[in-house]
Amino acid sequence: MRKQKQKPTEKFTAKTPGVLKVNEKDARLVMAHMYVAFLALFLGGAAGLLQVLVRSGLFELPAPFGYYQILTIHGVLLALIFTTFFIMGFQAASVSRTSGALSTKQRIIGWIGFWMMTIGTIMASIMILTNQASVLYTFYAPLQAHWIFYLGLALVVVGSWIDSLGHCLRWEQWRKEHPHQTSPLMSYMAVCNSLLWFVATLGVAIEVVFFLLPWSLGFIERVNVLLTRTLFWYFGHALVYFWLLPAYMIWYCVIPKIIGGKIFSDGLARLSFIMFVLFSIPVGLHHQLTEPGIDSFSKYIQVVLTMMVVIPSLITAFSMLATFEMRGRELGAKGLFGWLRKLPWKDARFFAPFVGMLAFVPGGAGGIINASFQMNQVVHNTIWVTGHFHLTLATTVILTLFGASYWLIPHLTGRTFTSSLNVLGIIQTVCWAIGMAIMSFGMHFEGLTGAPRRSTFSDYGGAEIAKTWASYQLAEAVGGTLLFIGIVLFLYISVKLIWFAPKGEQDFPIAEVAPQAERTPPILENFKVWIVVLTALILIAYTFPIYSIIENSPLGSKGFKLW
């Protein structure tokens, strides 16, 4: 006998009957994630500001802080901690909103994951702040951090697994309660991202737990540098799509509702997410194209697989442009691009993600260059890569998450996004976009002249080429300053939305699928099939190179602390 469906009171608020909301208990879990994420954003952003000021040559860090310590804080807190906490909270809210409130058990699982991640974050942060883990966010061996740093990162990863398990269980519960029905699109997308995250983080978990942690504790004397780096990049490139897919969730499901339109195609959206899951993991070797210990054929396979990731990105671009044009035509737009004038440019909830979409055009083009055999030789390990990274994560993803916060936070806290806060949101977006354009393009052009990444200011012994970098580095400092102002503006808006904005009901906007859209093929929800395909692709991409690394590597390296 099938279980009774969830009571409507679990989904709806008493205040506004018929308005679908995130359950209040789930909202507290989500907001806990947001508090940690916003704190990491502020501290990581401040470290980033110091970093670009130092690189300009016009500022020196006060003792006892060092450049690489600040660089590690910036990378770990923004690239790993802010994103993971925000995404886990956002996915919990999305599942609760579209599949119904989490059960008590699922909510407890979420809290366990949250506290494990928080404890791990505190442990790793203390080690960085005490200058015992200045190994950057990639934490490459043979640089050796304190064992508490590695243990903290392990807790963050395992905690995130537990956290996302609750989301997947709620989706599975919905499927059992609604047999032979297509599951809610936003919940499905959250499950896809959780699957991607779990499979990808297996690599970094193995690296940390079985190699770096015993090595830092002294249980083993030496570590295989190439093997640990390969395990990191098995995780490291998929991490980009773990950041990107929540932005796509917002683009596909939320933005159409904000503009008053419909989702162009449910099936096309699900197909793009499945393709990201399949092709974003077995591509990490394109970060190692200059590594001498990996054979060229293995690199070639992964370059080909990397280019496959372009396809779901183009599907997404097509779907979003079709959505915008459909809505524009409904509002009476004429001509080839007349629909552009019909978009709600004065709504920060739309404007911020749209600017993020625009940034993904040059960001994606730069990614193709990075993953190409020949062109990679020009830009590899230069600050070009840093500029690309800031276009994709720090512009496309972060601006989309900022825009989402303008409706998500008041929805969870029972506040309203007022017109004055909306104006501030527009200003914040413009400030961020200008700052990032100045800083990121400065990094791109400086990188084309050979300027290295991960390095503090230096005149390189009076070398002529270093003199040409001065103007670019000054531009990066100006851009970084604008970005920090953008962070302060965003946090001010968030504080208002959490505690001080007028009380009221803010919608969690979820669009409906366009009535003319094709029926979604059931196979897209059959994860058993896709997990088998994903496993096969990973084995094809990684079995031989990892076997070759283990078979042919030298003895290994002892740990070094060079700071």
Stockholm file with secondary structure:
# STOCKHOLM 1.0

chainA/1-563         MRKQKQKPTEKFTAKTPGVLKVNEKDARLVMAHMYVAFLALFLGGAAGLLQVLVRSGLFELPAPFGYYQILTIHGVLLALIFTTFFIMGFQAASVSRTSGALSTKQRIIGWIGFWMMTIGTIMASIMILTNQASVLYTFYAPLQAHWIFYLGLALVVVGSWIDSLGHCLRWEQWRKEHPHQTSPLMSYMAVCNSLLWFVATLGVAIEVVFFLLPWSLGFIERVNVLLTRTLFWYFGHALVYFWLLPAYMIWYCVIPKIIGGKIFSDGLARLSFIMFVLFSIPVGLHHQLTEPGIDSFSKYIQVVLTMMVVIPSLITAFSMLATFEMRGRELGAKGLFGWLRKLPWKDARFFAPFVGMLAFVPGGAGGIINASFQMNQVVHNTIWVTGHFHLTLATTVILTLFGASYWLIPHLTGRTFTSSLNVLGIIQTVCWAIGMAIMSFGMHFEGLTGAPRRSTFSDYGGAEIAKTWASYQLAEAVGGTLLFIGIVLFLYISVKLIWFAPKGEQDFPIAEVAPQAERTPPILENFKVWIVVLTALILIAYTFPIYSIIENSPLGSKGFKLW
#=GR chainA/1-563 SS CCCCCCCGGGTBCSSSTTCBCCCHHHHHHHHHHHHHHHHHHHHHHHHHHHHHHHHTTSCCCCTTCCHHHHHHHHHIIIIIIIHHHHHHHHHHHHHHHHHCCCCHHHHHHHHHHHHHHHHHHHHHHHHHHTTSCCSTTTTCTTBCCCHHHHHHHHHHHHHHHHHHHHHHHHHHHHHHHSTTSCCCHHHHHHHHHHHHHHHHHHHHHHHIIIIIHHHHHTSSSCBCHHHHHHHHHHHHHHHHHHHHHHHHHIIIIIHHHHTTCCBSCHHHHHHHHHHHHHHSSTTGGGGCTTCTTSCHHHHHHHHHHHHHTHHHHHHHHHHHHHHHHHHHHHTTCCSSSGGGGGSCTTCHHHHHHHHHHHHHHHHHHHHHHHTSHHHHHHHTTBHHHHHHHHHIIIIIIHHHHHHHHHHHHHHHHTBCCCHHHHHHHHHHHHHHHHHHHHHHHHHHHHHHTTCBSSCCCCCGGGCHHHHHTHHHHHHHHHHHHHHHHHHHHHHHHHHIIIIISCBCCCCCCCCCBCTTSCCCCGGGGCHHHHHHHHHHHHHHHHHHHHHHHHHHCCSCBCCBCCC
#=GC SS_cons         CCCCCCCGGGTBCSSSTTCBCCCHHHHHHHHHHHHHHHHHHHHHHHHHHHHHHHHTTSCCCCTTCCHHHHHHHHHIIIIIIIHHHHHHHHHHHHHHHHHCCCCHHHHHHHHHHHHHHHHHHHHHHHHHHTTSCCSTTTTCTTBCCCHHHHHHHHHHHHHHHHHHHHHHHHHHHHHHHSTTSCCCHHHHHHHHHHHHHHHHHHHHHHHIIIIIHHHHHTSSSCBCHHHHHHHHHHHHHHHHHHHHHHHHHIIIIIHHHHTTCCBSCHHHHHHHHHHHHHHSSTTGGGGCTTCTTSCHHHHHHHHHHHHHTHHHHHHHHHHHHHHHHHHHHHTTCCSSSGGGGGSCTTCHHHHHHHHHHHHHHHHHHHHHHHTSHHHHHHHTTBHHHHHHHHHIIIIIIHHHHHHHHHHHHHHHHTBCCCHHHHHHHHHHHHHHHHHHHHHHHHHHHHHHTTCBSSCCCCCGGGCHHHHHTHHHHHHHHHHHHHHHHHHHHHHHHHHIIIIISCBCCCCCCCCCBCTTSCCCCGGGGCHHHHHHHHHHHHHHHHHHHHHHHHHHCCSCBCCBCCC
//
